[in-house]
Structure formats: structure tokens, C-alpha cells
């Protein structure tokens, strides 16, 4: 597999937004369920547990990372079925992500936005998001899951070029 990235990097007042998009021939409610219901997120990202809601923290298992560690995720916003914002932190720092969904003419566009304070490390982060979004596509279609080896390091230069401007 030779995945091609179409990610964009947009400057903001707080840093930069790394924006990746996928389009699904499905209703917004169905795509929303794929990104919020734990049994469905388990298929492409990992399951989660806890009492979800804005301002609350849940535990998410990073099933496709080495050792499949659990991590806390704070739900910053949950506006079904169009917007989910979460924050996570780990040894790499603070992660602020947002999913925006919109439906038009029988398709739903999903935009993953990673709010970045700096663009350092975008060459490593970007390919990971491409991989996870293609995992979502595969989970929804029943296709074979992609291999992370097809994304990294192959896409690193693309994302580094975005950061270089």
C-alpha cells in the first residue's frame, strides 16, 4: 500500500492546526457512532471506558500502539453529531484534538484537527493520524487494516515540508 496524504497545516493565533479529512458515504449519525461508541472505536483506535461528557475524563486504550497502553482523555466538547474535542497528555506533551463532522448529499466529511502549539514533531505525528483515519475507513468498510509501516517513515518528509512552509 502506498497511502497519499492530503493533510494541511494552517497557522492559528495559538500555533498551527494539522487538518486531515476523510469522506464517508454514510449518515453523520453513523460516522459519529464510529468515533464515539467504545465498541466501534475499538475497531480502529481503541476502546474507551468511563462516564463520558463535556468536562469529564475517560480512559482510552491505544490498542494499536506498542504495549496497547491506557491513557486519560478529557472531553473538552461533545456536540453530537458534529463536534468532539478531546485533550490528552503523555510523555510527548499535551495533545488537543478535534473531530468535526458535516453531512451533505449522502456523504459525511470527517475532519480531524490536531491543534499544535509548535510544528516540531509533525513529521512523526502526521503519518500516525493518516494511519488511524485509514484504520477508521477500513473498520467501516470491512477492508483489511492498513500497516503503519506504509505510513511511517514514508510520509514523514511530506509532513516536515508542511511545517517548513
MDAnalysis code that builds the backbone (N, CA, C; Angstrom):
import MDAnalysis as mda
import numpy as np

u = mda.Universe.empty(495, n_residues=165, atom_resindex=np.repeat(np.arange(165), 3), trajectory=True)
u.add_TopologyAttr("name", ["N", "CA", "C"] * 165)
u.add_TopologyAttr("resid", np.arange(1, 166))
u.add_TopologyAttr("resname", ["UNK", "UNK", "UNK", "UNK", "UNK", "UNK", "UNK", "UNK", "UNK", "UNK", "UNK", "UNK", "UNK", "UNK", "UNK", "UNK", "UNK", "UNK", "UNK", "UNK", "UNK", "UNK", "UNK", "UNK", "UNK", "UNK", "UNK", "UNK", "UNK", "UNK", "UNK", "UNK", "UNK", "UNK", "UNK", "UNK", "UNK", "UNK", "UNK", "UNK", "UNK", "UNK", "UNK", "UNK", "UNK", "UNK", "UNK", "UNK", "UNK", "UNK", "UNK", "UNK", "UNK", "UNK", "UNK", "UNK", "UNK", "UNK", "UNK", "UNK", "UNK", "UNK", "UNK", "UNK", "UNK", "UNK", "UNK", "UNK", "UNK", "UNK", "UNK", "UNK", "UNK", "UNK", "UNK", "UNK", "UNK", "UNK", "UNK", "UNK", "UNK", "UNK", "UNK", "UNK", "UNK", "UNK", "UNK", "UNK", "UNK", "UNK", "UNK", "UNK", "UNK", "UNK", "UNK", "UNK", "UNK", "UNK", "UNK", "UNK", "UNK", "UNK", "UNK", "UNK", "UNK", "UNK", "UNK", "UNK", "UNK", "UNK", "UNK", "UNK", "UNK", "UNK", "UNK", "UNK", "UNK", "UNK", "UNK", "UNK", "UNK", "UNK", "UNK", "UNK", "UNK", "UNK", "UNK", "UNK", "UNK", "UNK", "UNK", "UNK", "UNK", "UNK", "UNK", "UNK", "UNK", "UNK", "UNK", "UNK", "UNK", "UNK", "UNK", "UNK", "UNK", "UNK", "UNK", "UNK", "UNK", "UNK", "UNK", "UNK", "UNK", "UNK", "UNK", "UNK", "UNK", "UNK", "UNK", "UNK", "UNK", "UNK", "UNK", "UNK", "UNK"])
u.atoms.positions = np.array([
    [0.845, -1.184, 0.000],
    [0.000, 0.000, 0.000],
    [0.886, 1.242, 0.000],
    [0.472, 2.240, -0.754],
    [1.218, 3.495, -0.829],
    [0.252, 4.651, -0.558],
    [-0.119, 4.881, 0.701],
    [-1.096, 5.927, 1.005],
    [-0.558, 7.310, 0.665],
    [-1.457, 8.161, 0.193],
    [-1.098, 9.528, -0.177],
    [-1.774, 10.484, 0.800],
    [-1.005, 11.407, 1.335],
    [-1.555, 12.356, 2.293],
    [-2.105, 13.597, 1.590],
    [-3.190, 14.111, 2.132],
    [-3.727, 15.387, 1.661],
    [-3.896, 16.336, 2.845],
    [-3.161, 16.079, 3.907],
    [-3.255, 16.896, 5.113],
    [-2.819, 18.326, 4.817],
    [-3.356, 19.238, 5.630],
    [-2.985, 20.642, 5.532],
    [-2.513, 21.108, 6.898],
    [-1.666, 22.116, 6.896],
    [-1.215, 22.749, 8.130],
    [-1.579, 24.220, 8.026],
    [-2.376, 24.689, 8.969],
    [-2.901, 26.049, 8.929],
    [-2.438, 26.783, 10.185],
    [-1.871, 27.978, 10.001],
    [-1.445, 28.794, 11.143],
    [-2.665, 29.338, 11.867],
    [-2.580, 29.369, 13.194],
    [-3.638, 29.926, 14.024],
    [-3.016, 30.895, 15.031],
    [-3.835, 31.581, 15.784],
    [-3.324, 32.509, 16.795],
    [-2.568, 31.774, 17.897],
    [-2.900, 30.492, 18.137],
    [-2.253, 29.722, 19.199],
    [-1.127, 28.819, 18.695],
    [-0.952, 28.702, 17.396],
    [0.069, 27.796, 16.843],
    [-0.300, 27.388, 15.436],
    [-0.617, 26.105, 15.278],
    [-0.998, 25.582, 13.965],
    [-2.034, 24.478, 14.139],
    [-2.854, 24.301, 13.124],
    [-3.798, 23.187, 13.083],
    [-3.390, 22.251, 11.961],
    [-3.161, 20.998, 12.325],
    [-2.943, 19.950, 11.335],
    [-4.309, 19.365, 11.031],
    [-4.733, 19.447, 9.778],
    [-6.094, 19.065, 9.396],
    [-6.043, 17.914, 8.392],
    [-6.716, 16.823, 8.732],
    [-6.809, 15.656, 7.862],
    [-8.290, 15.356, 7.650],
    [-8.656, 14.926, 6.463],
    [-10.062, 14.760, 6.107],
    [-10.313, 13.385, 5.490],
    [-11.451, 12.822, 5.800],
    [-11.950, 11.631, 5.131],
    [-13.429, 11.856, 4.845],
    [-13.918, 11.267, 3.755],
    [-15.328, 11.375, 3.380],
    [-15.907, 9.962, 3.333],
    [-17.077, 9.814, 3.949],
    [-17.740, 8.514, 4.022],
    [-19.110, 8.607, 3.364],
    [-19.466, 7.588, 2.621],
    [-20.827, 7.511, 2.081],
    [-21.696, 6.890, 3.180],
    [-22.070, 7.735, 4.115],
    [-22.839, 7.300, 5.287],
    [-23.445, 8.537, 5.935],
    [-24.419, 8.284, 6.791],
    [-25.036, 9.405, 7.503],
    [-24.083, 9.936, 8.574],
    [-24.305, 11.178, 8.969],
    [-23.471, 11.773, 10.012],
    [-23.635, 11.003, 11.324],
    [-24.840, 10.496, 11.600],
    [-25.058, 9.752, 12.840],
    [-24.251, 8.458, 12.861],
    [-24.155, 7.796, 11.714],
    [-23.398, 6.551, 11.646],
    [-21.900, 6.819, 11.827],
    [-21.386, 7.862, 11.190],
    [-19.958, 8.190, 11.347],
    [-19.698, 8.650, 12.780],
    [-20.620, 9.419, 13.341],
    [-20.488, 9.845, 14.742],
    [-20.373, 8.622, 15.656],
    [-21.194, 7.630, 15.412],
    [-21.129, 6.410, 16.232],
    [-19.764, 5.736, 16.100],
    [-19.182, 5.780, 14.919],
    [-17.858, 5.162, 14.704],
    [-16.755, 5.846, 15.506],
    [-16.946, 7.119, 15.842],
    [-15.897, 7.850, 16.557],
    [-16.239, 8.080, 18.028],
    [-17.410, 7.600, 18.466],
    [-17.774, 7.842, 19.864],
    [-18.197, 6.591, 20.639],
    [-18.671, 5.555, 19.981],
    [-19.118, 4.356, 20.700],
    [-17.927, 3.434, 20.933],
    [-17.699, 3.032, 22.188],
    [-16.466, 2.289, 22.503],
    [-16.282, 0.993, 21.726],
    [-17.355, 0.273, 21.453],
    [-17.194, -0.968, 20.690],
    [-16.815, -0.686, 19.233],
    [-17.161, 0.499, 18.742],
    [-16.788, 0.861, 17.368],
    [-15.414, 1.520, 17.324],
    [-15.062, 2.333, 18.318],
    [-13.707, 2.914, 18.324],
    [-12.657, 1.830, 18.531],
    [-13.059, 0.734, 19.183],
    [-12.120, -0.379, 19.415],
    [-11.612, -0.957, 18.106],
    [-12.383, -0.843, 17.047],
    [-12.009, -1.434, 15.755],
    [-10.911, -0.668, 15.034],
    [-10.733, 0.619, 15.364],
    [-9.764, 1.403, 14.588],
    [-8.829, 2.251, 15.449],
    [-9.144, 2.461, 16.697],
    [-8.299, 3.278, 17.571],
    [-8.075, 2.568, 18.889],
    [-9.154, 2.236, 19.544],
    [-9.106, 1.537, 20.808],
    [-10.396, 1.759, 21.564],
    [-10.715, 0.873, 22.479],
    [-11.921, 1.057, 23.272],
    [-11.704, 2.131, 24.332],
    [-12.778, 2.606, 24.882],
    [-12.673, 3.553, 25.988],
    [-13.668, 3.177, 27.062],
    [-13.411, 3.672, 28.264],
    [-14.302, 3.393, 29.380],
    [-14.426, 4.638, 30.247],
    [-15.535, 4.729, 30.939],
    [-15.762, 5.864, 31.823],
    [-17.101, 6.512, 31.538],
    [-17.375, 7.547, 32.300],
    [-18.624, 8.300, 32.199],
    [-18.369, 9.510, 31.312],
    [-18.637, 9.362, 30.026],
    [-18.289, 10.404, 29.059],
    [-19.220, 11.604, 29.150],
    [-18.656, 12.771, 28.897],
    [-19.416, 14.002, 28.842],
    [-18.463, 15.175, 28.878],
    [-18.908, 16.333, 28.426],
    [-18.033, 17.510, 28.440],
    [-17.497, 17.790, 29.846],
    [-16.187, 18.025, 29.931],
    [-15.543, 18.302, 31.204],
    [-15.132, 17.058, 31.969],
    [-15.504, 15.898, 31.484],
    [-15.160, 14.634, 32.155],
    [-13.951, 13.992, 31.489],
    [-13.335, 13.069, 32.217],
    [-12.174, 12.350, 31.702],
    [-12.522, 10.872, 31.580],
    [-12.186, 10.302, 30.428],
    [-12.384, 8.881, 30.191],
    [-11.019, 8.231, 30.022],
    [-10.994, 6.907, 30.041],
    [-9.754, 6.180, 29.775],
    [-9.864, 5.533, 28.395],
    [-8.823, 5.715, 27.586],
    [-8.800, 5.191, 26.231],
    [-7.621, 4.238, 26.102],
    [-7.875, 3.074, 25.532],
    [-6.788, 2.128, 25.282],
    [-6.262, 2.355, 23.878],
    [-4.993, 2.649, 23.790],
    [-4.345, 2.868, 22.496],
    [-3.979, 1.490, 21.934],
    [-4.983, 0.776, 21.444],
    [-4.850, -0.628, 21.072],
    [-3.818, -0.898, 19.990],
    [-3.537, 0.093, 19.167],
    [-2.634, -0.153, 18.038],
    [-1.259, 0.461, 18.267],
    [-0.996, 0.896, 19.491],
    [0.329, 1.382, 19.881],
    [1.061, 0.253, 20.595],
    [2.371, 0.328, 20.635],
    [3.174, -0.700, 21.289],
    [2.759, -0.840, 22.753],
    [2.437, -2.030, 23.158],
    [2.023, -2.286, 24.530],
    [0.564, -1.959, 24.809],
    [-0.138, -1.410, 23.826],
    [-1.567, -1.051, 23.950],
    [-1.857, -0.370, 25.289],
    [-1.182, 0.751, 25.555],
    [-1.360, 1.405, 26.859],
    [-2.721, 2.109, 26.982],
    [-3.166, 2.273, 28.218],
    [-4.345, 3.080, 28.509],
    [-3.877, 4.502, 28.777],
    [-4.679, 5.478, 28.386],
    [-4.368, 6.876, 28.657],
    [-5.650, 7.624, 28.980],
    [-5.535, 8.684, 29.725],
    [-6.699, 9.508, 30.043],
    [-6.964, 10.483, 28.908],
    [-8.238, 10.731, 28.647],
    [-8.640, 11.726, 27.650],
    [-9.742, 12.582, 28.261],
    [-9.501, 13.879, 28.297],
    [-10.506, 14.812, 28.796],
    [-11.396, 15.231, 27.622],
    [-12.684, 15.169, 27.826],
    [-13.625, 15.582, 26.785],
    [-13.869, 17.075, 26.957],
    [-13.343, 17.853, 26.035],
    [-13.470, 19.311, 26.094],
    [-14.794, 19.788, 25.515],
    [-15.292, 19.084, 24.509],
    [-16.581, 19.423, 23.894],
    [-17.164, 18.169, 23.260],
    [-18.465, 18.017, 23.374],
    [-19.158, 16.900, 22.728],
    [-20.502, 17.435, 22.260],
    [-20.581, 17.712, 20.968],
    [-21.773, 18.296, 20.369],
    [-22.266, 17.359, 19.275],
    [-22.933, 16.281, 19.700],
    [-23.392, 15.259, 18.767],
    [-24.343, 15.856, 17.741],
    [-24.227, 15.437, 16.501],
    [-23.247, 14.523, 15.922],
    [-22.171, 15.261, 15.113],
    [-21.819, 16.470, 15.508],
    [-20.942, 17.252, 14.626],
    [-19.589, 17.656, 15.204],
    [-19.381, 17.573, 16.511],
    [-18.098, 18.042, 17.040],
    [-17.733, 17.322, 18.321],
    [-16.496, 16.820, 18.361],
    [-15.929, 16.204, 19.551],
    [-14.521, 16.756, 19.711],
    [-14.226, 17.315, 20.878],
    [-12.880, 17.826, 21.161],
    [-12.364, 17.140, 22.413],
    [-11.142, 16.655, 22.356],
    [-10.538, 15.970, 23.498],
    [-9.111, 16.459, 23.698],
    [-8.638, 16.305, 24.936],
    [-7.252, 16.618, 25.272],
    [-6.659, 15.399, 25.958],
    [-5.448, 15.098, 25.598],
    [-4.722, 14.008, 26.240],
    [-3.314, 14.512, 26.516],
    [-2.653, 13.886, 27.466],
    [-1.253, 14.223, 27.699],
    [-0.485, 12.939, 27.945],
    [0.751, 12.950, 27.508],
    [1.653, 11.829, 27.737],
    [3.077, 12.367, 27.777],
    [4.047, 11.472, 27.720],
    [5.444, 11.915, 27.797],
    [5.827, 12.837, 26.640],
    [5.074, 12.800, 25.545],
    [5.352, 13.673, 24.394],
    [4.737, 15.055, 24.575],
    [3.873, 15.224, 25.567],
    [3.270, 16.527, 25.808],
    [1.765, 16.506, 25.767],
    [1.198, 17.686, 25.576],
    [-0.255, 17.862, 25.532],
    [-0.767, 17.645, 24.117],
    [-1.843, 16.905, 23.990],
    [-2.462, 16.630, 22.694],
    [-3.877, 17.191, 22.730],
    [-4.176, 18.132, 21.854],
    [-5.537, 18.679, 21.742],
    [-6.049, 18.367, 20.348],
    [-7.085, 17.545, 20.293],
    [-7.636, 17.113, 19.008],
    [-9.117, 17.443, 18.934],
    [-9.573, 17.549, 17.708],
    [-10.974, 17.851, 17.481],
    [-11.434, 17.087, 16.252],
    [-12.634, 16.532, 16.321],
    [-13.271, 15.914, 15.167],
    [-14.471, 16.767, 14.805],
    [-14.554, 17.148, 13.537],
    [-15.696, 17.917, 13.039],
    [-16.340, 17.112, 11.924],
    [-17.653, 16.914, 12.007],
    [-18.381, 16.147, 11.010],
    [-19.436, 17.030, 10.369],
    [-19.609, 16.857, 9.054],
    [-20.679, 17.558, 8.349],
    [-21.226, 16.621, 7.271],
    [-22.527, 16.676, 7.069],
    [-23.190, 15.786, 6.110],
    [-23.747, 16.599, 4.949],
    [-23.575, 16.051, 3.739],
    [-24.103, 16.694, 2.550],
    [-24.317, 15.654, 1.458],
    [-25.500, 15.618, 0.890],
    [-25.815, 14.755, -0.262],
    [-25.424, 13.299, -0.032],
    [-25.735, 12.775, 1.131],
    [-25.498, 11.358, 1.404],
    [-24.091, 11.001, 1.815],
    [-23.246, 11.996, 1.990],
    [-21.889, 11.720, 2.457],
    [-21.610, 12.535, 3.716],
    [-20.693, 12.036, 4.504],
    [-20.272, 12.745, 5.708],
    [-18.776, 12.975, 5.634],
    [-18.406, 14.231, 5.812],
    [-16.995, 14.584, 5.858],
    [-16.553, 14.625, 7.315],
    [-15.459, 13.964, 7.588],
    [-14.844, 13.973, 8.916],
    [-13.528, 14.714, 8.813],
    [-13.393, 15.746, 9.633],
    [-12.125, 16.482, 9.695],
    [-11.510, 16.252, 11.060],
    [-10.300, 15.716, 11.068],
    [-9.536, 15.589, 12.303],
    [-8.597, 16.776, 12.358],
    [-8.684, 17.519, 13.436],
    [-7.826, 18.686, 13.608],
    [-6.978, 18.474, 14.846],
    [-5.680, 18.472, 14.664],
    [-4.750, 18.384, 15.787],
    [-4.228, 19.798, 16.009],
    [-4.618, 20.386, 17.141],
    [-4.189, 21.745, 17.477],
    [-2.769, 21.661, 18.038],
    [-1.829, 22.271, 17.347],
    [-0.412, 22.186, 17.701],
    [0.082, 23.524, 18.242],
    [0.826, 23.461, 19.339],
    [1.474, 24.671, 19.850],
    [2.702, 25.002, 18.990],
    [3.407, 23.966, 18.531],
    [4.539, 24.125, 17.627],
    [4.414, 23.056, 16.539],
    [5.157, 23.223, 15.480],
    [5.120, 22.221, 14.411],
    [6.234, 21.188, 14.573],
    [7.012, 21.308, 15.650],
    [8.036, 20.306, 15.915],
    [7.385, 18.943, 16.102],
    [7.888, 17.947, 15.429],
    [7.351, 16.597, 15.545],
    [6.201, 16.286, 14.606],
    [5.801, 17.262, 13.777],
    [4.677, 16.999, 12.869],
    [5.032, 15.894, 11.856],
    [6.312, 15.731, 11.577],
    [6.743, 14.658, 10.676],
    [6.493, 13.277, 11.253],
    [6.379, 13.183, 12.562],
    [6.077, 11.919, 13.221],
    [4.577, 11.791, 13.513],
    [3.945, 12.874, 13.885],
    [2.525, 12.849, 14.267],
    [1.611, 12.679, 13.049],
    [1.901, 13.409, 11.982],
    [1.024, 13.385, 10.807],
    [0.807, 12.001, 10.225],
    [1.876, 11.247, 9.972],
    [1.666, 9.894, 9.440],
    [0.823, 9.021, 10.368],
    [0.948, 9.236, 11.662],
    [0.143, 8.471, 12.610],
    [-1.341, 8.758, 12.461],
    [-1.691, 10.034, 12.282],
    [-3.110, 10.355, 12.080],
    [-3.624, 9.817, 10.753],
    [-2.787, 9.872, 9.703],
    [-3.204, 9.270, 8.420],
    [-3.503, 7.790, 8.611],
    [-2.624, 7.113, 9.336],
    [-2.807, 5.680, 9.614],
    [-4.117, 5.445, 10.367],
    [-4.345, 6.195, 11.442],
    [-5.569, 5.965, 12.220],
    [-6.824, 6.267, 11.410],
    [-6.812, 7.306, 10.610],
    [-8.004, 7.592, 9.809],
    [-8.241, 6.516, 8.752],
    [-7.174, 5.976, 8.179],
    [-7.352, 4.865, 7.236],
    [-7.779, 3.591, 7.968],
    [-7.380, 3.458, 9.237],
    [-7.901, 2.350, 10.055],
    [-9.415, 2.505, 10.216],
    [-9.866, 3.743, 10.428],
    [-11.304, 4.004, 10.532],
    [-12.010, 3.637, 9.231],
    [-11.446, 4.045, 8.111],
    [-12.031, 3.716, 6.805],
    [-12.130, 2.197, 6.648],
    [-11.069, 1.486, 6.974],
    [-11.063, 0.022, 6.848],
    [-12.071, -0.616, 7.802],
    [-12.141, -0.120, 9.027],
    [-13.080, -0.682, 10.003],
    [-14.520, -0.503, 9.537],
    [-14.814, 0.629, 8.931],
    [-16.180, 0.886, 8.474],
    [-16.534, 0.068, 7.234],
    [-15.560, -0.194, 6.380],
    [-15.847, -0.901, 5.122],
    [-15.631, -2.406, 5.224],
    [-14.972, -2.844, 6.279],
    [-14.661, -4.263, 6.401],
    [-13.404, -4.652, 5.640],
    [-12.676, -3.668, 5.127],
    [-11.443, -3.941, 4.385],
    [-10.324, -4.326, 5.349],
    [-9.272, -4.858, 4.791],
    [-8.092, -5.218, 5.575],
    [-7.494, -3.949, 6.180],
    [-7.084, -4.023, 7.443],
    [-6.477, -2.866, 8.109],
    [-5.128, -2.535, 7.487],
    [-4.833, -1.250, 7.365],
    [-3.524, -0.868, 6.808],
    [-2.405, -1.173, 7.805],
    [-1.189, -1.121, 7.307],
    [0.001, -1.320, 8.143],
    [0.650, 0.035, 8.406],
    [0.994, 0.297, 9.651],
    [1.652, 1.564, 9.981],
    [2.944, 1.725, 9.196],
    [3.588, 0.614, 8.863],
    [4.844, 0.673, 8.106],
    [4.675, 1.329, 6.736],
    [3.454, 1.367, 6.217],
    [3.204, 2.034, 4.936],
    [3.146, 3.556, 5.078],
    [3.014, 4.040, 6.306],
    [2.854, 5.479, 6.561],
    [4.132, 6.132, 7.092],
    [4.801, 5.400, 7.944],
    [5.980, 5.959, 8.577],
    [7.167, 5.018, 8.379],
    [8.252, 5.495, 7.846],
    [8.637, 6.881, 7.626],
    [8.279, 7.457, 6.253],
    [7.544, 6.724, 5.419],
    [7.292, 7.164, 4.046],
    [6.676, 8.564, 3.958],
    [5.779, 8.924, 4.884],
    [5.111, 10.225, 4.814],
    [5.790, 11.307, 5.659],
    [6.840, 10.972, 6.348],
    [7.496, 11.950, 7.227],
    [7.909, 13.196, 6.457],
    [8.526, 13.032, 5.298],
    [9.010, 14.185, 4.523],
    [7.854, 15.098, 4.105],
    [6.712, 14.504, 3.749],
    [5.553, 15.325, 3.371],
    [5.151, 16.243, 4.527],
    [5.053, 15.680, 5.714],
    [4.622, 16.475, 6.871],
    [5.700, 17.467, 7.305],
    [6.948, 17.097, 7.196],
    [8.022, 18.040, 7.518],
    [7.992, 19.227, 6.549],
    [7.670, 18.958, 5.293],
    [7.573, 20.040, 4.303],
    [6.412, 20.980, 4.639],
    [5.306, 20.420, 5.146],
    [4.195, 21.277, 5.579],
    [4.662, 22.232, 6.677],
    [5.425, 21.700, 7.604],
    [5.905, 22.511, 8.728],
    [6.912, 23.563, 8.267],
    [7.683, 23.233, 7.251],
    [8.695, 24.173, 6.741],
    [8.048, 25.311, 5.951],
    [6.789, 25.096, 5.546],
    [6.073, 26.144, 4.827],
    [6.322, 26.050, 3.384],
])
